[in-house]
Amino acid sequence: MIVCAGNNELFEFATPMGVGMVDMAMHLTRACMLNPPEFLLFVGSAGSYGGYAIFDVVQSMQAAHIELSFLDRHSYTPIDNVISAEAKGVSHETIVNSSNYITTDASYGTKMQALGIGLENMEFFAFLRVAQEFGIPAGGVFVVTNYTNAQAHEDFKRHHKEALDTLSHYLYERMPQTIMQSVRA
């Protein structure tokens, strides 16, 4: 099953599950309970903490939920804040951080990169956690729309359409049968 956030981030081959971690968790849990898929793939946009360029397409099977206050030692958490999909022989290089807020201070991007975190996307941590709970193999494919700086929102809006087209083309090229089955479903 291929899923996306929804709202203005739609793909003809993906089922929208909701923007942000709460909506993603609720709707994906319902979908997995009613009709458990063999595999889950999240597709969507992401902000770069500096290591990836605009329109780069990045795959990931690892997510974090690190709030910015944690980076300044103003908070802590008793729960695992980095999770990973189980897959043998697959690189876990890129960690995608999720929060319901978009980073607009470039200095936090530097701090995230120092922790090995390359991107931010609002839904991926919740998506991966639901997949983990149901024992469903999962991963994500992201396209970079902006850097995490003061211009993040303006850059996101300016690059969004071209970024979604870039991601669609990438997926059609690399997964044609899977995409076509999803379009027909």
N, C-alpha and C positions, 0 to 999 in steps of 0.2 A: 504494500500500500504506500502510495506517495502522498505526502501531506504538505500543506503550506499554512501560513498564518491566516490569510484572508484579507478582508477589507480591500485595500488597494494593491495587495500582493497576491494576485491570483494567477494560476496556470491552468490551461485546459486539461492537463493530465494529473492534477493534484487536487486533493480534497481539502478545503479550508477547515481549520480546527480552531481558530481564534487567535487574536493578537494578545501577546503577553503570556506570562507563565501560568496564571490561573486558568484562563480560558483554554489554553492548550492542554493543560492537565485534565480539566473536566471533560472536554469533548473527545480527546484521544482515549481517555479511560473508557468512556461510554462506547466508542467505536471498537476498542479491543475486547470489551466484554461481550458485545453483541455479535461480532464476527472477527475473531482473532486472525490477523494476517500472519503470513509466514515471515515477512520482512517489513520493516518500516524505513522509509526514506523521507527525510525532511529536506525541502528545498526552499531557499529564501535569500534575502539580502542580509548583509552584515556590515558593520563598521570596522575599520582597520585601526588597530592600536599603533600602526606605523610600519609594520613589517610586510604588509601586502599593499599593492597599488589598486587604484580605482579600476574596476572591471575584472580584477583577478578572480578566477573561479577556484575555490578551495574546498577540499573534502575534509571531513572530520568525523571522528567517532568518540570524541572526548569533550565534555562540557564542564563548566564551572559556574558556581553562583557565588560570586564574590562582590559584596557591596563596597563602594568606594571608601566608606568610613573604615573598613577593615585595613585598607592600604595605609591609612594614617594612624593605625593602632587605636582607633576610637571605638572598636567593636570586636567581638569574637563570636564564634559559633560552635556549638557542641556537635553539629552534624557534619557529615562528609560534604565538603563544598566542591569537590572535583569528582566526577564520575566518568566511566568509560564503558563503551560497548565492548562486549567480548567478541573478538575476532582474531583468529590465528593468522599470522603473516601479514597483518595490516598495520601500517604505520599509524601511530598515535601522536604525530608531531604537532598538529594544530589543536590547541584547546580553544573552545569558543565560550566566552563568558556570557551569562544571561542575567539580566536585571530588567525590571519594568521601567527603568530610566536609561536614557541615552547619555553617554559621557560627552561632555563638551569642553573638557579641560585637558589639553594635550599632555600635561605633566602626568596625568593618571595613565595615559597610554604607555608612557615610558615605564611606569611602575608595573603595569600589567605585563608588558613584554619581559621585564626582569623576572617575573614569575612563570614565564613560558607560555603566556596566554596571548594569542594573536588577533582574535576577532571578538566582536560582541554582536549578539543576536538575542532578541527578547524572549524567544520561545525555546531554544534548543535544550537548555538544561531540563526543563519540564518534560519535553518530548523524550529525551533520552532516559529520564528517570521512570517514566511510564513504561517505556519499552523494557527497561531493566526489570521492573516489577512483574511484568507479564512474561519475561524470559524470551522476548522477541528480538532477534538480531536487528540492529538499527544503525543508521548513519545519517550524515547530513552533507549536502552540497550547497555551498554559499557563493554569492557573487558580492564583491565589495562595491558599495555605493558611496562611501564617505570615509573620511578619517575622523577619529574621535577628538574633535577640536571645536573651537567656537563657531565654525561654519558647518558643523555636522548636519543640521537640519536643512539648510539651504542646499548643500551639496547632495544630500539624499534626494531631495525633490528634483534637482537638476539632472541627476544621473539615473534615477529610478527606472524609467521606461527602457532606456538602452541597456541597463544592467539586467533587467528581467529578460529582455530579448537575448542577451549574451548567454544567460544561464539556460534558457530554453534551448537555444542552438547547441550548447555544450551537451545537454542531456539527450537531445534527439540524436546527436552524433555518436555518443558513447553507449546509450542504452535504448536503441530504437524499438526492440520488441517490448520491453517493459513499459516504455512510454506509450506505445500504440495500444497495448492491452489496457492501460489506465484510461486512455481517451475513450475507448469503446465501453468501458465499464459503467 
